[in-house]
Amino acid sequence: MQTLSDMAVEVLSTADGRAKCALGRRHAAAWLAARAAGTALPIGHATPPAFPARPALPELLDPRCVPRRRPGSLIGRQALLHAVAHIELNAVDLHWDIIARFADQPMPMGFYDDWVKAADDEAKHFGLICDCLEAMGSHYGALPAHDGMWRAASDTAGDLHGRLAVVPMVLEARGLDVTPGMIEIFRKAKEAGTVAALEVIYAEEVAHVAYGSKWFNWLCGRDGTDPKDVFHALVRRYFHGTLKPPFNAEKRADAGLPPDFYWPLTEDRAPQNSA
């Protein structure tokens, strides 16, 4: 019988974006159907790759080398959507990776349910944005993307607390801050299909941040540590920079992130050495 960890590694080892997401959605459906039936596939143990398989394109550049384009132009809006597609594809891998990489840690079954659901959502989001790009005469891979997104996974490969702090509670929370502005850009351009896709993503990303917050707080409760203090220490250790306002305080609160978690991290402070 294929285990959940085997499924995760299979997704991570699939290079083509559409194929990766289709496979991930099939595996998610199988897991969730088994859970709904009152059973569960075994979690198992499988070694995830250090880097997920990726298509030949887009070309991956240093973040500082990716061209910046004004969103008021068609190519600018295509570039913005291309960046979103790249984020969503990375998110698919990040959520399957957390399942396989930390399968040796004792966690409740709800932990796996949440990240399977999140991975399924991200696969759907990638498809939605790819459809929008193609409707605009472009496609995923047509423009370069940056190679820095997997750094959070690499840096936290041995630290579940750190992974939860940096990926859902910092990187995905940033999506809650910036997506309303993106929606307004495409609304002004009268691109209703893209607006509808981004609104779906915006609504569902709150849950992904909430999963991170829930399990981070659960781990801290098990450890008997203060979640806020631990969060600040881990973000300063693993996140390369400071958090930048403005923040979407309402949606962050809905996801379980109070202001005293993120505002202190806006102060200029060099990240601590991860060694």
N, C-alpha and C positions, 0 to 999 in steps of 0.2 A: 504493500500500500504506500502511495506517495504521501510523504509527510508535508506539513505546512512549511517547514524549513526547506525541503526539496523544492516546493513550489516557488518559494521566494528566490532561491538561487537560480532556478530556471528562468524566471523573469529577469533577474539581474544579468543573466548571460545571453539575453536576446538583444541583438543590436538594433534592428529596425524599430523606429518609434511606434508606428501603428501596430506592428506585430507584437511588440513588447506589451503595449496597452491591452490588446485583444487577449493575449495570454493571461495577463494579470486579472482581467475582468472575469475570465473563465474560472481561474483559480479562486478568486474571491467569491464567486457564485457558489462554487462547490463547498467552500468552507462555511459560508453563511447558511447554505441549505442544510448541511449536516448539523450545524448548531441549532437551527430552527426545529429540526427533527428530534432534538434532545440528545444528540450524540456529538462527537467531535473527532475530527481527524487528529492523528498524533502530531504533536509539535515537532518532535524529532530533532536531529542535529545535522547541520550541513554547513560547510565552510563557504561563506559568500566571497566573491572576488573582491580584491582591494579596490578595483575600479569597475563600475558596471560597463557592459558592452555598449557601444555607441555606433550609430551610423557613420559612414565616411564623411558626410556633411551634416551639420554645419562645421566649418573650420572653427576650432577652438583657439581663442587668443587670450593673452593676458587681459584682465578686465580694463586696464588703462589703454589698451590698443583697439578696443571695439569702437567703431565710428559712432559719433553722436549725431542724431538727425532730429530735426524739428518735427514734432507731431502734427503740425498744421498741414503738412504736405502728405500726399499719398504714400511716398516712400517712407516718410517718418512714421505714419500710422502702421505701415507694414512692419517696420523695424520694431515698433513698440509691441505689436502682436507676436512677432517672432521671438522677442525676449520673453514674453509671457509663456509661449509654447515651450521654450527651453526650460523655464522654471518648472512648469508642470511636469515635463518629462523627468527632470531631476527629482521632483517630489515623488513620482512613482517609485523610482529606485530607492530614495531615502526611506520611504515607508516600508517597502519590502526588506530593505537592508536591516532596519531595526528589529524586524521579526527574526531573521536568521542570525544576525550577529550576536544578539543577546538571548538566544534561546536557552543558554545554559543557566540563566538567572531565574530563580523561582518567582514567577509572576502569575497573577490570577488570569483565568481564561478571558476575562473582559479586556485585558491588555491586548491580546491578539485580535479579538473582535474589532476593537477600535482601529488598530493600524491596518487591518485588512479593509475595513470600510473606507479609511482615509486613502489607501492606495487605489481602491476602486474609484473613488471620487476623482482622484488626480488623473487617472487614465481617461475617465470621461471628459475631464476638463481639457486634456491634451487634444482629444479628438475634436471637441468643440472649437478650439482655437485654430487647429489645422484646417478645419472646414471654413472658418472665417478667412484665413489667409488665402486659401484657394479661391474663395469667392472674390477676393480682391486682386486676383491675378498673380499670387505668389505661392510659396509653399515653405514648410519647415525645411531648413537646410539651404535656403536661397541666400541667406546673409550669415556673416560670422556671428559667433556667440562667445561668451567668455568662459574660461576654464576654471573659474574660482569656486563654483557652486559645490563641488564635491569636497572642497577643503574642510567644510564643517564635519562631514562624515569621516574623513581621514583623521582629523584632529581628535575626534571623540570616539574612535573605533573601540577603545577599551574602557569607556566610561558612559554607562547608560544615563546617569544623572546629567552629565554634560551634553549628551546627545539631545535629551529632552529640553534642556535649557536653551540650547543654541538653535536647533532646527525649528520645532514648532513655536517655542515661546519668544524667539527673537526673529528668525528669518520669515516664518509664516505670519507672525504678528505684523511684520512690516507690510505684508500684502493687505492687511486690513486698513492700514494708513493710506496707501497709495491707490487702491483700486477705485474708490469713488471719483478721484480726479481723472483716471483713465476712462471711466464710464462717461464722464462729462465730455471728454475729447471726442469720443465716437458719437455721442448724442448730437453734438454740434455739427459733426460731419454727416449727420443723417444716415448713419450706418446701423440700422435697427437690429440686424442680426448679431452684430458684434456686441451691441449694448446688451441684448438678451443673454448672450453667452457669458459676458463679464458679470452680469447680475447673478447668474447661477453660481459662478465661481465665488463671488463675494459672499453670498449667503452660506455656502457650504464650507468655506475656509474658516469660519468662526468655530465650527465643530473641531477642526483639526488642531487649532490653537488650544481649544478646551481640552482635547485629549492629552496634549502635552502638559498642560497645567495640572490636570487631574492626576496623571501618573507621576509627575514630578512631586507633587504634594504627598501622594501616597508613599513614595519612596522615602521622603523626608520624615513622614510620620512613622514609618517603620524603623527608621534610623534614630528617631528622637532628636532630630535637628530642626533648626528654624529654616523654613523654605526660602524666605526672603534673603537671609544672609547667605545661604548656600547658592542661591541663584546669582546673586551679585558676584560671589567669588568665582563661580564657574564661567559666567559670561566674560568677566575680566580676564580669565585664563584662556578661554578658547575663541572668543569673538575678537576679530582683528579690527578694532576701531571702537568708536563710541556710538551709542544710539542717538538718532537725530530726530527731533520733533519737526513738524507737528505730529501728534499721535491721535489716533481715533479712540478716544477714551471710552466712548460708549461701547463700541464693539469689543475692545480689549476687556472691558469689565464683563461683558457677556461671556467672554471666553475664560474668565477667571484670572485675569491679569489686572490687579489694582495698580494705581499710579505709583505707589511706593516701591513697586518692583522695577519699573523701567526708568522713572525720572532720574534717580541717582546715577544711572549709567550714561547719562548725557554729559557728565563731567569729563573733561579732558584728562585721560589717564592712560598711560601706555599699558597694553595687555601684559599680563604676567607670563613668564616663560612657562611653557607647558611641561617642561621636564621635571 
